[in-house]
Amino acid sequence: MANLTLIFAEGAVEPTAFGLNATVWVSIAMLVFLGILVWKGVPGAIAAMLDKRIAEISKQLDEAERLRLDAESLKAEYEAKLAGAVKEAADMRARAESEAETLVAKAKADATALIGRRKQMAEDRIAAAEATALTEVRAATAKAATAAAAALIAEKHDASADKALVDQAIAGVAKG
């Protein structure tokens, strides 16, 4: 066997069949194989399978595009809603601040009016107390003066002084 390998290795003789070498036979086998594939419709089946796959991919791309457009539409809608909510929140805050300022101003005005009314009531009570006290002092003074005058009259006048006073009063009435 070593000698046989040497002979082929030296390239002495190349095998042939019907006068055709191995390269020609491989080429013929390939042509026959390709012919059978074409005769059985394999290229059409492969083309149909590829067309079907292309259609599926195209359908998936169309669906993806539709979903992208829907997502963009939803995004724009929610951005608009967010902007509206932000504006509404700002408006609500401004209204609340305005109402708070109004309430504070009203509370200040009410407190000032209440203080004024309470002050006036206190002043009125003080004036009434002063008038009552003044009246009581005058009454007490008049009572004390009357008592003192009665005591002085009783002490200084007797029946003869009373007679002279009565005579003097009658004379004054008669002149008049």
C-alpha positions in Angstrom: 0.0 0.0 0.0 2.8 2.3 0.6 3.8 1.9 -3.0 0.3 2.7 -4.2 0.2 5.9 -2.3 3.5 6.8 -3.7 2.3 6.3 -7.2 -0.7 8.6 -6.7 1.4 11.0 -4.9 3.9 11.2 -7.7 0.9 12.0 -10.0 1.6 9.2 -12.5 -2.0 8.4 -13.5 -5.3 10.2 -12.8 -8.4 7.9 -12.6 -11.1 8.4 -15.3 -14.4 6.8 -16.2 -15.7 6.8 -19.8 -12.8 9.1 -20.5 -14.0 11.8 -18.1 -12.0 12.7 -15.0 -13.4 13.2 -11.5 -13.9 17.0 -11.9 -16.2 16.5 -14.9 -18.2 13.8 -13.1 -18.7 16.1 -10.1 -19.9 18.9 -12.4 -22.3 16.5 -14.1 -23.7 15.3 -10.8 -24.2 18.9 -9.7 -26.0 19.7 -12.9 -28.2 16.7 -12.5 -29.0 17.6 -8.9 -29.8 21.2 -9.8 -32.0 19.9 -12.7 -33.9 17.6 -10.3 -34.4 20.5 -7.9 -35.7 22.8 -10.7 -37.9 19.9 -12.1 -39.4 19.3 -8.6 -40.2 23.1 -8.2 -37.9 23.7 -5.3 -36.9 27.2 -6.4 -40.6 28.1 -6.6 -41.2 26.6 -3.2 -38.2 28.5 -1.8 -39.4 31.7 -3.5 -43.0 31.1 -2.1 -41.6 30.5 1.3 -39.4 33.6 1.1 -42.4 35.7 -0.2 -44.5 34.4 2.7 -41.7 35.4 5.1 -41.4 38.8 3.5 -45.1 39.3 3.7 -45.0 38.4 7.4 -42.1 40.7 8.1 -43.9 43.5 6.1 -47.0 42.9 8.2 -45.0 43.0 11.4 -43.3 46.3 10.2 -46.7 47.8 9.4 -48.0 46.8 12.8 -44.9 48.2 14.5 -45.4 51.5 12.6 -49.1 51.6 13.6 -48.1 50.9 17.2 -45.4 53.6 17.0 -48.0 56.1 15.7 -50.5 55.1 18.4 -47.8 55.5 21.0 -46.8 58.9 19.7 -50.5 59.9 19.6 -50.9 58.7 23.2 -47.7 60.5 24.2 -49.0 63.8 22.7 -52.4 63.3 24.3 -50.8 62.7 27.8 -48.4 65.6 27.3 -51.4 67.8 26.5 -53.2 66.5 29.6 -50.1 67.0 31.7 -49.8 70.6 30.4 -53.5 71.1 31.1 -53.1 69.7 34.6 -50.1 71.8 35.3 -52.0 74.9 34.1 -55.1 73.9 36.2 -52.9 73.4 39.3 -51.3 76.8 38.8 -54.8 78.4 38.4 -56.0 76.6 41.5 -53.0 77.7 43.4 -53.5 81.3 42.2 -57.2 81.2 43.2 -56.4 79.7 46.6 -53.7 82.4 47.2 -56.2 85.1 46.2 -58.9 83.6 48.4 -56.5 83.3 51.2 -55.5 87.0 50.8 -59.1 88.0 50.7 -59.9 85.9 53.8 -56.9 87.4 55.6 -58.0 91.0 54.6 -61.6 90.2 55.7 -60.4 88.7 59.0 -58.2 91.8 59.6 -61.1 94.1 58.8 -63.5 92.1 61.0 -60.9 92.0 63.9 -60.4 95.8 63.5 -64.2 96.4 63.5 -64.6 94.0 66.5 -61.9 95.9 68.4 -63.5 99.2 67.6 -66.9 97.9 68.7 -65.5 96.5 71.9 -63.6 99.7 72.5 -66.8 101.8 72.0 -68.7 99.5 74.3 -66.0 99.8 77.0 -66.0 103.6 76.6 -69.8 103.6 76.8 -69.7 101.5 79.9 -67.1 103.8 81.4 -69.2 106.9 80.6 -72.3 105.2 82.0 -70.4 104.3 85.2 -69.0 107.8 85.4 -72.6 109.3 85.0 -74.0 106.8 87.5 -71.1 107.7 89.9 -71.6 111.4 89.4 -75.4 111.0 90.0 -74.7 109.0 93.1 -72.2 111.5 94.3 -74.6 114.4 93.6 -77.4 112.6 95.4 -75.2 111.8 98.3 -74.0 115.4 98.4 -77.5 116.7 98.2 -78.6 114.3 100.9 -75.6 115.3 103.1 -76.3 119.0 102.5 -80.0 118.6 103.3 -79.1 116.7 106.5 -76.5 119.3 107.4 -78.9 122.2 106.7 -81.7 120.5 108.7 -79.3 120.0 111.5 -78.1 123.7 111.4 -81.7 125.0 111.1 -82.8 122.8 114.0 -79.9 124.0 116.0 -80.1 127.7 115.2 -83.8 128.3 114.9 -86.3 128.1 117.5 -90.1 129.0 117.4 -89.5 132.7 117.6 -87.1 132.6 114.6 -89.6 130.5 112.7 -92.3 133.1 113.5 -90.1 135.9 112.2 -89.4 133.9 109.0 -93.1 133.2 108.4 -93.9 136.9 109.0 -91.2 137.9 106.5 -92.5 135.4 103.9 -96.1 136.6 104.3 -94.9 140.2 103.9 -93.0 139.2 100.8 -96.1 137.5 99.3 -98.2 140.5 100.1 -95.9 142.9 98.4 -95.7 140.9 95.3 
